[in-house]
Amino acid sequence: MIRTGEQGARSKEQAQGGVCVLHLASKERGFTLVEMIMVIVITGIIGGIVAIFIRAPVQGYVDSARRAEMTDIADTALRRITRDLRLALPNSVRVNTSGAGVSTIYYLDFLSTSGGGRYRAAGTGTVYCAAAAPTNYDALLFTVTDTCFEILGPQMQFQANDQVVIYNLGIPGADAYEGNTAATHVRRAYAGATAAPVSFVLLASANPFPFESPLQRFQVVHEQTRYICDPVAHTLTRYWWAGNAVVVPSATVPSGVGVGSALLATNVSTCKFTYDANVVAQRSGLVTMNLGITESNETVTLYSAAHVSNVP
C-alpha cells in the first residue's frame, strides 16, 4: 500500500516534473518570421552605414592606383626617349608635325649611333687598300676618293649597314640624312661587316667626305629612329630602321621591309615635341617633351627635357 503522504509527494513531484518539461519545451522553439525580418532589416542598415564610410577610402585607393599607373606609363616612355637621344648623332635631331590643333601629330627623328673613334689623319695616305692586307699607317684622305682608313685606339666591331659619319653639320652637303644620294655627303656604308673587331674601316662609297674633323673624330650610325606621338590614335610609337637602307619621307609612318616598331604608350591625349638646336652656343641642343595620358576622365601630364650634343 502506498501511504497517502507518499502519494501526495509523488503527485507533487510529477506535477513539478511536468512543469519543468513544459518550460524546457518553450526554450527550444525557433525564430519567428517577425524576428527574422527584424534581423535582416537591422543587418541591412548596419551594412549601408559601413558602406558609406568605406566607399570613399576604397575609391581613393582605386583612383591613386590608376594615377600611379598612368604616371608610370608616361614616365617610362619619356625616359626611353631621353635614353635614345643621348646616343643621337650631333646635328641629326629633327621635329616635324602634321595636322593642326589638338589633332597635331608630332614626329621626332634622329640618327642613333652605336660607337665612334678617331681616324688617322697623317701617314702614308694610301688611297686604296685591300681588305685582306690594309696598309699600315693609312690616313683618311679628303681631297680624293679614299676607301680605307686606320682606327686610332682600340679596335671596333661593325654591323651590317653601319654608316661612318665625319663632321656632320646638318647643312646641305654635310648632312647625314643625305646619305649616298647626294654629290657630297658624310655617310657611307661599312663594306663587309664582320663579327670580329677591326683596326681598319673599309668604305663602300666612292664620294669623299666634305669636311675634316678638327679632332679627327668619326661616329658610327647604326639606325634611324622616329618617335610618332599621335593624339588621334592615342598612341606613342617608336620606329627604327637600319641606316639609309630604307628611304622614309619625313612626317610619315615608316613601313616596309627592315622597319621595326614598338608601342610605348596608349591612351595618349596630348603630346608635343620641340627642339632648339642652339641652347648653349651652338654646342648643345634641347629637346622638350610633353606627354599626357587620359583614363577614366583623368589626365596625367608629364614634362621632360633632354640635352643633346651638337659637337660633331
Secondary structure, 3 states (H helix, E strand, C coil): CCCHHHHHHHHHHHHHHHHHHHHHHHHCCCCCHHHHHHHHHHHHHHHHHHHHHHHHHHHHHHHHHHHHHHHHHHHHHHHHHHHHHCCECCCCCEEEEECCHHHCEEEEEEEEEEEEEEECCCCCCCCCCCCCCCCCCCCCCCCCCCCEEEEECCCECCCCCCEEECCCCCECCECHHHHHHCCCCCEEEECCCCCCCECEEEECCCCCCCCCCCCCEEEEEEEEEEEEEECCCCEEEEEEEECCCCCCCCCCCCCCCCEEEEEEEECEEEEEEEEECCCCCCCEEEEEEEEEEEECCEEEEEEEEEEEECCC
